[in-house]
Amino acid sequence: MTDTDTGARRAARADLCAGGAFVALGGAFAIGALTYDLGTALRMGPGYVPLTLGCALAALGALVLGHGVLVALGHRTVEQESLAPEDEAGPVPWHRGGLLVAAVVVFGFTVDGLGIGVAIFVAAFLAALAGHRNSALKALVVAAGLTVLCLVVFVALLQLRLPLLGEWLGG
Amino acid sequence: MDLSGIALGLETALQPENILICLLGVTLGTAVGVLPGIGPTATVALLLPITFSFDPIASLIMLAGIYYGAQYGGSTTAILINLPGESSSAVTALDGHQMAKQGRAGPALATAAIGSFVAGTVATVLVAVFAPQLVSVALEFGSAEYFSLVVLGLIVSISLASGSTVKALAMIVLGLLLGTVGQDLFGVGTPRFTFGVRELYGGIDFVSIAVGLFGLAEIMRNLEHRHRSGSLMTKKIEGLWLSRDDARRITWPVLRGTALGSVLGVLPGGGHVLASFTSYSMEKRLSKHPEKFGKGAIEGVAGPESANNAAAQTSFIPLLSLGLPTHPVMALLIGAFIIQGIQPGPNVINTDPELFWGLIASFWIGNLMLVVLNLPLIGLWVKLISVPYDVLFPAIIAFACVGTYSIGLNPWDIFMIAIIGVLGYALIRWRCEPVPLLFGFVLAPILEDNLRRAMIISRGDPSTFVTRPLSGVLLGLAAVVLVLSVLPAIRRKRETVFTEDE
């Protein structure tokens, strides 16, 4: 029985979080849309469609939230599929996920300044550190290999015009 | 059938550089597609930026090639190590991997290749016949009809997906909202939701969305669990040829799978998934030895593989004639069309006939290449399958960053990958499906422009959408589909379709 209980609790939490996110995002878009000209139904301004969609998203989010509350209170049984074992999510990989996001963001910040080569190396190194079996040394090796591979593919073979040396380095 | 069109297509597709491009696409697609855990959608998303350096025809031929290659690569991985990249090849893994365990990986791979080729050939002819006919219907469409068609497409796409209908609807609306970011080009160009960032005036690049959802978010999900690393291969592959008995056993399953997949592929959403699942259960029911299914029955590979590939092919019909994606990869292709300056839809056949027919002809050539290329190169694919995940995912990140950056040299496209990736990961964890968001994002401009245009034409009267007959029928259909997909009885049935034989 405990399996079903935890399954229901997890399903309820998923609904509450998703519903909350939809309400927040829909609300944000709707409020943002109010700052633009709404126009009329005949000549819709730039704010008309986003306002409608934002309200729709918030309403759908409220439905999802409501469903989550019902499940949490035990008024509603969970659909069979949400208890399926393959749906089993592990713990959130905060540390590893953070490294991945950092890799992408650092790439975005450094690519213009330091050039494509350095940016790839740093991004690949940070990403490789997120691996379950990668040590810092192994991550360095992986990063070096990937940098060479990307340079060969994108610069040498595809001849894309990418900044090799960034503007911070006088490139 | 319009033979001059086919002739033009063959002429275009058979130009040496286009054959080369198609070959390159198929090879790259297979190479990335065999990597464990990377499905066709992720493969196409990752390789998209590479194709943008070519001219429109070459780049779309290459993308189509990447798509088939990725499909076939995914089946190879499913058969050899039981790690299907997406749900449609999960069915192939059922019996394919059992065959591999029994040392019959060769015949299983050959069956997948031959089944795909037969299905691809038949479905290509269907595309050539039906796409132009649908075009002539679509050319009658006004803005109201287009709006209603897009609504119908979006609704149908969620009715086939598994999981909560309300959540899927919300994901579509979120996708539509993300699609409104950037300058309002229908009006006077007011920048919307750009927070004063000039780099966002052009909107969010759809490559950032695709790579964020199917690259970054997917990797974060995979990192929740420890991954097996090192080689997962157990047996050597030998004897790629089918015995006469095998050939006899696969003939009918291949043909039935082809017919089934061709029809279901046109349905928006999960047509290809539905096709392979339905084909599997059909073959099991028709078989004299249903007990052998799941234990290495070659029919269980032949049917679903053909169905899947036929569906992959016929999903080009609504794309080429209506500009409507019925498959996540088709949504990516719409983005690719637009980046090349071509608005996908009924006008393509008239404004770019070489592109339209060349693409169709290259489907068949690409399918032929798959057979010719893949069986001899199987040793290479096996090596790629053994790449450990700890090396693979940093490579995906690096490729995604460089590829996306190379499109517009815009660092904001990169930041968007991070934002969409985190948002996507959270939403997937909260049991929302990412694909409806992609559909909504891609179709947002078409939906908004046609809505606004239709309202101007009707002088602000919203009843135009129901009083114009064709538009009314389309919206009515959408309403029926929506109601049906919410009804509990249908929902239960739908779940069994998706969970059966898993």
HADDOCK unambig.tbl for C-alpha pairs under 7 A between the chains (distance, minus, plus):
assign (segid A and resid 14 and name CA) (segid B and resid 430 and name CA) 4.18 0.50 0.50
assign (segid A and resid 14 and name CA) (segid B and resid 431 and name CA) 6.42 0.50 0.50
assign (segid A and resid 15 and name CA) (segid B and resid 430 and name CA) 6.61 0.50 0.50
assign (segid A and resid 17 and name CA) (segid B and resid 430 and name CA) 6.64 0.50 0.50
assign (segid A and resid 18 and name CA) (segid B and resid 427 and name CA) 6.35 0.50 0.50
assign (segid A and resid 18 and name CA) (segid B and resid 430 and name CA) 5.62 0.50 0.50
assign (segid A and resid 32 and name CA) (segid B and resid 193 and name CA) 6.97 0.50 0.50
assign (segid A and resid 41 and name CA) (segid B and resid 455 and name CA) 6.90 0.50 0.50
assign (segid A and resid 41 and name CA) (segid B and resid 460 and name CA) 5.39 0.50 0.50
assign (segid A and resid 42 and name CA) (segid B and resid 455 and name CA) 5.52 0.50 0.50
assign (segid A and resid 42 and name CA) (segid B and resid 456 and name CA) 5.35 0.50 0.50
assign (segid A and resid 42 and name CA) (segid B and resid 459 and name CA) 5.75 0.50 0.50
assign (segid A and resid 42 and name CA) (segid B and resid 460 and name CA) 3.71 0.50 0.50
assign (segid A and resid 43 and name CA) (segid B and resid 456 and name CA) 6.26 0.50 0.50
assign (segid A and resid 44 and name CA) (segid B and resid 452 and name CA) 6.35 0.50 0.50
assign (segid A and resid 45 and name CA) (segid B and resid 187 and name CA) 6.92 0.50 0.50
assign (segid A and resid 46 and name CA) (segid B and resid 184 and name CA) 6.05 0.50 0.50
assign (segid A and resid 46 and name CA) (segid B and resid 187 and name CA) 6.74 0.50 0.50
assign (segid A and resid 46 and name CA) (segid B and resid 190 and name CA) 6.76 0.50 0.50
assign (segid A and resid 50 and name CA) (segid B and resid 177 and name CA) 6.28 0.50 0.50
assign (segid A and resid 50 and name CA) (segid B and resid 180 and name CA) 6.98 0.50 0.50
assign (segid A and resid 53 and name CA) (segid B and resid 173 and name CA) 6.36 0.50 0.50
assign (segid A and resid 53 and name CA) (segid B and resid 177 and name CA) 6.62 0.50 0.50
assign (segid A and resid 57 and name CA) (segid B and resid 170 and name CA) 5.67 0.50 0.50
assign (segid A and resid 57 and name CA) (segid B and resid 173 and name CA) 5.98 0.50 0.50
assign (segid A and resid 57 and name CA) (segid B and resid 174 and name CA) 6.74 0.50 0.50
assign (segid A and resid 60 and name CA) (segid B and resid 166 and name CA) 6.55 0.50 0.50
assign (segid A and resid 60 and name CA) (segid B and resid 170 and name CA) 5.83 0.50 0.50
assign (segid A and resid 61 and name CA) (segid B and resid 170 and name CA) 6.93 0.50 0.50
assign (segid A and resid 64 and name CA) (segid B and resid 166 and name CA) 6.94 0.50 0.50
assign (segid A and resid 64 and name CA) (segid B and resid 167 and name CA) 6.89 0.50 0.50
assign (segid A and resid 90 and name CA) (segid B and resid 224 and name CA) 4.93 0.50 0.50
assign (segid A and resid 90 and name CA) (segid B and resid 225 and name CA) 6.08 0.50 0.50
assign (segid A and resid 91 and name CA) (segid B and resid 224 and name CA) 5.95 0.50 0.50
assign (segid A and resid 92 and name CA) (segid B and resid 224 and name CA) 6.13 0.50 0.50
assign (segid A and resid 93 and name CA) (segid B and resid 223 and name CA) 6.50 0.50 0.50
assign (segid A and resid 93 and name CA) (segid B and resid 224 and name CA) 5.52 0.50 0.50
assign (segid A and resid 97 and name CA) (segid B and resid 220 and name CA) 5.61 0.50 0.50
assign (segid A and resid 101 and name CA) (segid B and resid 418 and name CA) 5.65 0.50 0.50
assign (segid A and resid 104 and name CA) (segid B and resid 401 and name CA) 6.80 0.50 0.50
assign (segid A and resid 104 and name CA) (segid B and resid 414 and name CA) 6.70 0.50 0.50
assign (segid A and resid 104 and name CA) (segid B and resid 418 and name CA) 6.20 0.50 0.50
assign (segid A and resid 105 and name CA) (segid B and resid 414 and name CA) 6.97 0.50 0.50
assign (segid A and resid 105 and name CA) (segid B and resid 415 and name CA) 5.74 0.50 0.50
assign (segid A and resid 105 and name CA) (segid B and resid 418 and name CA) 6.61 0.50 0.50
assign (segid A and resid 108 and name CA) (segid B and resid 411 and name CA) 4.82 0.50 0.50
assign (segid A and resid 108 and name CA) (segid B and resid 414 and name CA) 5.34 0.50 0.50
assign (segid A and resid 108 and name CA) (segid B and resid 415 and name CA) 6.11 0.50 0.50
assign (segid A and resid 109 and name CA) (segid B and resid 411 and name CA) 6.92 0.50 0.50
assign (segid A and resid 120 and name CA) (segid B and resid 398 and name CA) 6.06 0.50 0.50
assign (segid A and resid 123 and name CA) (segid B and resid 398 and name CA) 6.64 0.50 0.50
assign (segid A and resid 124 and name CA) (segid B and resid 394 and name CA) 5.44 0.50 0.50
assign (segid A and resid 124 and name CA) (segid B and resid 397 and name CA) 6.99 0.50 0.50
assign (segid A and resid 124 and name CA) (segid B and resid 398 and name CA) 5.67 0.50 0.50
assign (segid A and resid 127 and name CA) (segid B and resid 394 and name CA) 5.10 0.50 0.50
assign (segid A and resid 128 and name CA) (segid B and resid 390 and name CA) 6.81 0.50 0.50
assign (segid A and resid 128 and name CA) (segid B and resid 394 and name CA) 5.17 0.50 0.50
assign (segid A and resid 131 and name CA) (segid B and resid 390 and name CA) 5.03 0.50 0.50
assign (segid A and resid 132 and name CA) (segid B and resid 226 and name CA) 6.45 0.50 0.50
assign (segid A and resid 132 and name CA) (segid B and resid 390 and name CA) 6.94 0.50 0.50
assign (segid A and resid 133 and name CA) (segid B and resid 390 and name CA) 6.85 0.50 0.50
assign (segid A and resid 134 and name CA) (segid B and resid 390 and name CA) 6.79 0.50 0.50
assign (segid A and resid 142 and name CA) (segid B and resid 391 and name CA) 6.59 0.50 0.50
assign (segid A and resid 146 and name CA) (segid B and resid 395 and name CA) 6.32 0.50 0.50
assign (segid A and resid 150 and name CA) (segid B and resid 399 and name CA) 6.92 0.50 0.50
assign (segid A and resid 160 and name CA) (segid B and resid 406 and name CA) 6.93 0.50 0.50
assign (segid A and resid 162 and name CA) (segid B and resid 406 and name CA) 6.63 0.50 0.50
